[in-house]
């Protein structure tokens, strides 16, 4: 019974931590936080049922909650990976744009040297 509740606490803490990290980095996580409340509710229910000393009933409550919290944790992890891919793409695009701007600047300088812009009166 204690191990079921402890495993739910651990998985819930990990899921909340990863979801918090994702939110701090700008990933939308309100829905995930809300979905974690179901697992928190299950933890509260398990704590109240523990007084019946019925291990099967506690397992019925905690197992789905652990799976649910694990799923949310995996969703948050994939959102963080997606964020890293987007950041890499943004950096790569920035380098390409800077190279194009530099090439245009060099071409403008080259054209300026070839063309005489003096005014003949």
ChimeraX attribute file (.defattr): number of C-alpha atoms within 10 A of each C-alpha:
attribute: neighborCount
match mode: 1-to-1
recipient: residues
	/A:1	16
	/A:2	12
	/A:3	9
	/A:4	19
	/A:5	21
	/A:6	13
	/A:7	14
	/A:8	26
	/A:9	18
	/A:10	14
	/A:11	19
	/A:12	23
	/A:13	14
	/A:14	15
	/A:15	25
	/A:16	19
	/A:17	14
	/A:18	19
	/A:19	27
	/A:20	18
	/A:21	16
	/A:22	20
	/A:23	17
	/A:24	11
	/A:25	11
	/A:26	11
	/A:27	16
	/A:28	14
	/A:29	19
	/A:30	12
	/A:31	9
	/A:32	19
	/A:33	16
	/A:34	10
	/A:35	14
	/A:36	23
	/A:37	14
	/A:38	14
	/A:39	24
	/A:40	16
	/A:41	13
	/A:42	22
	/A:43	23
	/A:44	13
	/A:45	14
	/A:46	23
	/A:47	14
	/A:48	11
	/A:49	15
	/A:50	15
	/A:51	8
	/A:52	9
	/A:53	10
	/A:54	11
	/A:55	15
	/A:56	10
	/A:57	14
	/A:58	23
	/A:59	16
	/A:60	13
	/A:61	22
	/A:62	24
	/A:63	17
	/A:64	14
	/A:65	23
	/A:66	22
	/A:67	14
	/A:68	19
	/A:69	28
	/A:70	18
	/A:71	15
	/A:72	23
	/A:73	23
	/A:74	15
	/A:75	17
	/A:76	25
	/A:77	17
	/A:78	13
	/A:79	19
	/A:80	20
	/A:81	13
	/A:82	13
	/A:83	16
	/A:84	12
	/A:85	12
	/A:86	12
	/A:87	12
	/A:88	12
	/A:89	12
	/A:90	12
	/A:91	12
	/A:92	11
	/A:93	12
	/A:94	12
	/A:95	12
	/A:96	12
	/A:97	12
	/A:98	11
	/A:99	12
	/A:100	12
	/A:101	12
	/A:102	12
	/A:103	12
	/A:104	12
	/A:105	11
	/A:106	12
	/A:107	12
	/A:108	11
	/A:109	11
	/A:110	11
	/A:111	10
	/A:112	11
	/A:113	10
	/A:114	8
	/A:115	8
	/A:116	8
	/A:117	8
	/A:118	6
	/A:119	5
	/A:120	4
	/A:121	3
